């Protein structure tokens, strides 16, 4: 009896210990799974430095490139536009049970389509812009019942479009354009379907009535497709064929009805089905996590809203407080940030960034600056206040800052839509689809306007912006660009910090020559070429061994009169604007001239951009 009692007490103590000491959140073996997946890949330099055995792919301080996590569970592989090729071992990914999104777009994969159907819980699959060939089996999607977004465009797929797409009852986006699909368009009746593009294939026959709401654009470039949408009347068939067609039509309708009834029945019987209970795709939102405790120790927990208001005065701020320099979004202090759950947004060259939702409902971004530890408070305060006084529609100003010797934070407004980098190369959804030609012109002109303003305000700086790249261009709901991470050059006090600025990727900086305002011009040129080509620039990466060297590509194409090849296929359909696109490409090339003396200056670049009117 005593032994039994001892065991019960031991079990109780063990369970009590577990309740206060949760098991490690790192799923053991996830690193081995991803490394095994990587083993057959080629051109992996973009991920080599962070994908290390024995480390946590979801570690917020050393997160693996392209790995998206939710509550320390791997939910997404976002490896679009990083130059990958080789073999895709889907089998090894099956053990990642939380995997919901795979983005391998704009890489160099080839061959027949991998067995993605083995990943039954996937919600989004982006493999557009590769070199896949061959037919896709008709039942390919029959076991992927959670799939919502299918982007297979800009490959060389052939054969019929798989009928099993009709079984995806949550399907919202289907992009199959610029392939070699043939045969009839499948009958897709999902009410969830909001975006479809089947253009530039070899499809035949009548456009199903269920797809008539999408108009003509999704079906252009298929010479044998007919229907009211494309202005081509379908050839009349003989009476026997009509009757046969009518009978076939009603048979199909009947079968669809039976299938739907069976599906509804089984759904009611299987309420506990894992994939039926999947909620909205978590990767549409930022990944939630609390600010690490080490960060919290560096923030004074004894500060109050009263002291934060005192902090607005230049001389009355406590060293541990949050100094509000722009009251447009209200007054808040460190306690407000401490109470808010933080979401990791990224880890760039200047530091890591978090999103926090304050008690008043305002969402802010908190940026921890790494390389400013030798800066005194007076200098830091002067520079941040100067940035906060800026007023321009394409400039995002800081709202507040926190200064301690070992911790410097800059707080700004959170822009939900995200960065140009993400929308061009990461998100392949509705937001990306909005990047049509007029929108891209608007972005280029907005960026140019913001740069013109900065080069006027900070004309005395060696480099007025210094860190212009697509990840530092945020887009408002109306696709108005907002420049961030600008004018930080005076805040950085060592070579490592300074060289993390993108201006230090300009040819003169690489050749150990002084940077200048023309270094910003080079960065602007990269932006223009990136927007026009839709390619991820290799210039953003230290090794430059993946992505696309947009500068060299543009130069070669122009010398050989192949300018049209540079245009992103997604905007190339705007044929009446090709002349304007070429003008922008020539501006981008002039801005990225390798020789500093031959490169145009910012004033001339802005003048040329402003001359182009859509």
Secondary structure as GFF3:
##gff-version 3
##sequence-region A 1 614
A	DSSP	alpha_helix	2	20	.	.	.	ID=ss1
A	DSSP	alpha_helix	30	39	.	.	.	ID=ss2
A	DSSP	beta_strand	41	42	.	.	.	ID=ss3
A	DSSP	alpha_helix	45	48	.	.	.	ID=ss4
A	DSSP	beta_strand	67	70	.	.	.	ID=ss5
A	DSSP	beta_strand	73	78	.	.	.	ID=ss6
A	DSSP	beta_strand	85	86	.	.	.	ID=ss7
A	DSSP	alpha_helix	90	93	.	.	.	ID=ss8
A	DSSP	beta_strand	101	103	.	.	.	ID=ss9
A	DSSP	beta_strand	110	111	.	.	.	ID=ss10
A	DSSP	three_ten_helix	116	118	.	.	.	ID=ss11
A	DSSP	beta_strand	124	126	.	.	.	ID=ss12
A	DSSP	beta_strand	131	135	.	.	.	ID=ss13
A	DSSP	beta_strand	149	151	.	.	.	ID=ss14
A	DSSP	beta_strand	156	159	.	.	.	ID=ss15
A	DSSP	three_ten_helix	163	167	.	.	.	ID=ss16
A	DSSP	beta_strand	173	175	.	.	.	ID=ss17
A	DSSP	beta_strand	180	183	.	.	.	ID=ss18
A	DSSP	beta_strand	195	197	.	.	.	ID=ss19
A	DSSP	beta_strand	202	206	.	.	.	ID=ss20
A	DSSP	three_ten_helix	209	214	.	.	.	ID=ss21
A	DSSP	three_ten_helix	217	219	.	.	.	ID=ss22
A	DSSP	beta_strand	224	226	.	.	.	ID=ss23
A	DSSP	three_ten_helix	228	230	.	.	.	ID=ss24
A	DSSP	alpha_helix	239	269	.	.	.	ID=ss25
A	DSSP	three_ten_helix	275	277	.	.	.	ID=ss26
A	DSSP	three_ten_helix	282	284	.	.	.	ID=ss27
A	DSSP	beta_strand	287	289	.	.	.	ID=ss28
A	DSSP	alpha_helix	293	298	.	.	.	ID=ss29
A	DSSP	alpha_helix	305	310	.	.	.	ID=ss30
A	DSSP	beta_strand	322	324	.	.	.	ID=ss31
A	DSSP	three_ten_helix	327	329	.	.	.	ID=ss32
A	DSSP	alpha_helix	334	339	.	.	.	ID=ss33
A	DSSP	beta_strand	342	347	.	.	.	ID=ss34
A	DSSP	beta_strand	351	357	.	.	.	ID=ss35
A	DSSP	beta_strand	363	369	.	.	.	ID=ss36
A	DSSP	alpha_helix	377	388	.	.	.	ID=ss37
A	DSSP	beta_strand	398	404	.	.	.	ID=ss38
A	DSSP	beta_strand	407	413	.	.	.	ID=ss39
A	DSSP	alpha_helix	420	421	.	.	.	ID=ss40
A	DSSP	pi_helix	422	426	.	.	.	ID=ss41
A	DSSP	alpha_helix	430	433	.	.	.	ID=ss42
A	DSSP	alpha_helix	437	457	.	.	.	ID=ss43
A	DSSP	three_ten_helix	470	472	.	.	.	ID=ss44
A	DSSP	beta_strand	473	475	.	.	.	ID=ss45
A	DSSP	beta_strand	481	483	.	.	.	ID=ss46
A	DSSP	three_ten_helix	489	491	.	.	.	ID=ss47
A	DSSP	alpha_helix	495	498	.	.	.	ID=ss48
A	DSSP	three_ten_helix	502	505	.	.	.	ID=ss49
A	DSSP	alpha_helix	507	510	.	.	.	ID=ss50
A	DSSP	alpha_helix	517	533	.	.	.	ID=ss51
A	DSSP	three_ten_helix	538	540	.	.	.	ID=ss52
A	DSSP	alpha_helix	550	559	.	.	.	ID=ss53
A	DSSP	three_ten_helix	563	566	.	.	.	ID=ss54
A	DSSP	three_ten_helix	575	577	.	.	.	ID=ss55
A	DSSP	alpha_helix	578	591	.	.	.	ID=ss56
A	DSSP	alpha_helix	602	611	.	.	.	ID=ss57
###
